[in-house]
Amino acid sequence: MSTGNPLSRPPAIPEPAFAELLAAYRDPRRHYHDLDHIEAMLAGLEYCRAFLHDAKAVELAIWFHDAIYDAAAPDNEERSADLARQVLGGQLEPERLERVTALILATRKHELAHQGRTQEPASQERSDMAYFLDLDLQILGAEAARFDAYEAAVRREYVHVTEAAWRIGRAAVLRRFMARPRLYFSNLFAERLEERARANLARSLAKWTEGKPPQASV
């Protein structure tokens, strides 16, 4: 961000739209995907800003990536990207707007994808996407107590899901991440968080598949 307040309004977001964004992230049904999550990503942005090619696009994608969040809906990312297009369409050049929406859509599977029809080298686009996705998954490499609080918060967001279904679904997500050669795409985040993230995921998987949560050990 350009100011000292991490939750200050980016110039590209008009004031009425920014107020609506803040209200959306303050929805009491959100227990993890809220303003604290946005603030954590913005703080992390400052950690990696020097490595980004279009920090402004990444910053805007942070603000919009969970703008629409309904734990029971399958199209939150698409709707959030559509909202970004509506709000930012008259504020940004088309190439940058494409980068913003591509970043948002990449959170569907948290996999690297080509960022649209820009003229920049694909390696630069993928680099920014790598850092953006790593920012979104910083929590996986948090200290054990904070990671456990995150999982509990996400569970509250999925209160409509039965315990049996949650265990099956959560275990599938954890296995999918653990099967990756590396959880974090950038060296910057991998070197700092990879080891602890894998320990957290392994401990969590044991909890959801064995029925008895082990004690936090990292």
N, C-alpha and C positions, 0 to 999 in steps of 0.2 A: 504494500500500500504506500501511497505517497505521503500520508500523514502518520502521526504517532498513534492514532486510534485505529486498532485493527478492524473495527466494525464501522468505520466511516464509509460514506457513500462513494463508490467509484464514479467519476464524472460521467461515464457513459450510461449510467442507470438514472433515469429521471426520478425526481424526488417521490412522486406518487407511487411509481413502481417499486422503489426501494422500500417505502413504507409497507407495501403489500408483501414484499419478500420477508421483511422482518416479522410481520404478523404470521406468515406461513411457518417460519422456523420456530415461532413461539407457540405454535399449536400445542395444547396440553397433551395431545395424543402422541406427540413425539417425545421419545425418551432418550434417544441417541442422535438421531438425524435432526439436530436442532442447532441453535446458534452456537452452542459450545463446540460442536463439530466444525462449523464454518470457521470459528475463531481459531481452532487448532490447526486447520488447514492453512489459514492465512498466516499464522505464526510460522508454520513450516515453509511456506512460500518464501519468507525472508531468508530462511536457511539455504534455499537452493536458487534464489532469484538470479544470482550471477551466472548460473549455468543455463538459463532459459533463453530461447531465441525470441519469444513473444510473451513476456511476463504479463502483459496486459490481458491477453487472451486467456491465460491460465487463471488469472485473478477473477475474471468475469465468469469463467466456467466454474470456479469454486462457488461463487455466489448462486449460480443457477442450477447446479447439478442435482440438488435435492429439493429444488423449489416446489415440485409436485411430489408428494410422498404419501402414498396409500399402501400400507403393507399388504393389502388384499388385492391390489391391482398389478397387472403384468406389464404396464406400459408407462411407468413413472418417468423413465429416462427420455422416452420419445416426447412425452408431454412437457417435460422440463425443457427439452431442446426447443420445442415449439414456442414455449413461453419466452425463451431467450431470443428467438427470432423476432417475435412480436415486439418485445421491449427494446431490443438493440438494433432492430432493422434500420432505423433512421439515424442511429448514432455511430455506427461503425462502417468501415469500408467492407464490401462483400467478402473479400478474402479473409479478413480477420473474423468476421461473423461465422464463416464456415469453420474456421479453426475452433472457435468457441463451442459450436454445436457438436463438432466431431469429438471433442474432449468429453462433453457431457454424455454422448452416446456410447463412448468407450467404457463407461461405468456399468453397462449392462452385463458384461462378462469379465470386466477388468483384464482385458487383453489388448495388446497393441494393435492398432489398425491404421490404415492410411488416412490422413487428416483432410481429405478433400482435394479440390482442384486448384491448389495454390501453385505458385511458381517457385516456392522455396524447395530446396532439396528435401527429399523424403526423410533423410536421416535427421534433419533438424526438426521436422514435424514429429517424428517418432520420439525424438529426445524429449520434447516438451510433454508429449503424452505420457512418456515413461515417468517423468517427475510428477505429473498431475495424478496419475494412478497411484504412485507411491505415497503421495500426500494423503490420498483418500484412505489408504490402508496402513497409515502410521500406527494406528491403534493396535494392530496385530502384534507389534513389537514393543508394546508398552510393558511397564512393570506388571507383575502377575495380578496384583490387587486391582489395578486400573483396567486390565484386560477383562477380569472377571466382572467388574462393574459394567463394562461395555456389553458383554454378553447378556447380563441380566437386563440391561436397558433395552437391547434389541428384542429379547424375549417378551418384554412388556409391550413392545410395538406389535408383536404377533400374538396378542392375547386371544385372538379369534382362532388360533390353531391349537388343536388338542396336543397334549403332552406327547402322546405316542407319535403323532405326525411330526411334531417339532423335532423330536430326537432323530427320526429318520432323515428329515430334510436338513437339519443342521449338520449331522454327520456326513451327509453327501457333500455339502459345501466345504466342510473342513478337509475331506479326502481330496476334493478337486484341487484345493489350494496346495495341499501337502504334496501332491503328485508333480507339481511344477519343479523343474530343476532349480528355480530360484523364485522366491516370493516377490522380491522387489526388482524392478527392471533397471534401476540406476545403481551404479556402484556406491554413490553417496549414501543412499538409504540402506542398501544391502549390507554394507560394512558395519553400519550402526545398529540395524534392527533385525537382520535375518535370523541370527542364532536364537535370540529371545522369542521372535515370532514363531519359529518352528517349535520351540519348547511350549509356548502357550497353546498352539494348535494341537499338539500331541496330547497335552494334558486335558484340553477341552474334549477332544475326540474320545479319550478314555472315559470321561464323565458321561457323555451322551450315549456311549455304546455299552458301558458296563453297569450303568445304573447307580454308581456311587462316586460322587465327585472327589477326586484326590485333592490333597492339600496343595495350595500354591507353593511352589518351590523356587521360583525365579523372580 
